[in-house]
Amino acid sequence: MKELFSPPPIVQNQAQRIHELFQKNVVPSYGRFELVLSHGEGSYVWDVNGRRYLDLGSGIGVCCLGHANPDITQALTEQSKKLVHVSNLYYSEPQGHLAQELVSLTGPGKVFFSNSGGEANEGLYKLARKFGHEEGRFEILTATNSFHGRTLAGISATGQEKVKKGFEPMVSGFRHIPYNDLEAVRKAISPATVAVLIECIQGESGINPATPEYLLGLRQLCNEKKLLLLLDEVQAGYFRTGAFASYQRLLENTPAGKDFMPDGISWAKAIGGGYAIGGFWIRAQYADLLSPGTHATTYGGSPLGCAVGLKVLEVIRRDRIQENVRQMGAYMKDRLAALATRFPTIVHEARGYGLMLGVQLAQNIPAFSKGEKPHAVQFVNALHNAGVLTVPAGTHVVRLLPSLNIKKSEADEGLQIIEQVVSSLA
Ligand SMILES: *Cc1c(COP(=O)(O)O)cnc(C)c1O
């Protein structure tokens, strides 16, 4: 089937022409890298000049089964011949089945489908407000350095000043507390507090995991104070760490972790393997709070999105992708950690779980001291020049979020190039 797609013709000035189209016509809200990508296959993407890159970012953890995955293509084409979209005025089979799968992977409860992570989190905010409404409780505690999306409530929930700047006033009812600090949460709880929302591994701010004690302590505290415990699994969830949920991975060696269950979870990024679909799960006892007429989205849970979502889960099971995530993740983390030992003036630390890895750069890298851009961005650029795509996080962390089916040979190629770039900087 692949042979049917011939690569696009190579036109040398095409990249520049596309840059110009953007400058004239596209809202400049993104800080973009120069690359203009045209097509991909598996862990590789090609730019319009025909240059190949190993993609260790997979669209910020979205393309969990790689690019142009034939199973996804098949699910898209087959479902699109039946129904692409029907309104949520009606029932459709793929939505019911995908919800069933997600409930069985998570725990007793119900699922609502959205189209993005920010929107999935919006559903959790509304759930929390509905839950506390009769008692006049509405306040949601979130963590400093968190990231919850770019909607107005999303930037209000996000514990980073840079996303809020210029958009004040914020949506009221969000307060930020230091991450991994249970006492800070306890102290911050007011009579208006209704929920706590955290990422189990903070992604955008640089791959910072919660401790098991923090997660278990939050659960206990939320029980005690009658608060909902909400988890943003948009980036860390969905098998990224080698377990379906990142909290399952973080708690797997903690006996008390077996019974851990949040009250709400948001997902997006990987669900559709590249197709835009998100969703949130609500624990059984609260699952009917969002009663008919209280929440909706036109596209949510479309037959096409859900058919692709079902295919992604089928392939993850069929190809034992979870094992691959654990093996490749441990392998890559070890080799990246070895770079920190060999080149401590460049790499400070490698951390993360499964294929959600962060390389923390040294605070002052002489080769980057003249550049205006943060170290992370300069390092990512150096990797681009060497043929590897990664994603910056914060000022000093480079994220590796490869496709979950990355092969050993691809991991080796990426690690070798990263090592070359690191050693050239030392
Ligand atoms: C990406 C991300 C979001 C936002 O998702 P969108 O699909 O961009 O709206 C929210 N939370 C976390 C943790 C994310 O990584």
The ligand as a MOL file (V3000), in Angstrom:
LIG
                    3D

  0  0  0     0  0            999 V3000
M  V30 BEGIN CTAB
M  V30 COUNTS 15 15 0 0 0
M  V30 BEGIN ATOM
M  V30 1 C -0.8330 19.1040 25.7870 0
M  V30 2 C -1.3700 19.2160 27.1470 0
M  V30 3 C -2.6180 19.8340 27.4050 0
M  V30 4 C -3.3920 20.5700 26.3450 0
M  V30 5 O -3.8350 19.7560 25.3310 0
M  V30 6 P -4.3790 20.4190 23.9690 0
M  V30 7 O -4.7920 19.2440 23.1520 0
M  V30 8 O -3.2340 21.1930 23.3940 0
M  V30 9 O -5.4880 21.3260 24.3320 0
M  V30 10 C -3.1170 19.7820 28.6830 0
M  V30 11 N -2.4400 19.1840 29.6780 0
M  V30 12 C -1.2460 18.5960 29.4810 0
M  V30 13 C -0.5580 17.9340 30.6130 0
M  V30 14 C -0.6610 18.6070 28.2100 0
M  V30 15 O 0.5230 18.0490 28.0180 0
M  V30 END ATOM
M  V30 BEGIN BOND
M  V30 1 1 1 2
M  V30 2 1 2 3
M  V30 3 2 2 14
M  V30 4 1 3 4
M  V30 5 2 3 10
M  V30 6 1 4 5
M  V30 7 1 5 6
M  V30 8 2 6 7
M  V30 9 1 6 8
M  V30 10 1 6 9
M  V30 11 1 10 11
M  V30 12 2 11 12
M  V30 13 1 12 13
M  V30 14 1 12 14
M  V30 15 1 14 15
M  V30 END BOND
M  V30 END CTAB
M  END
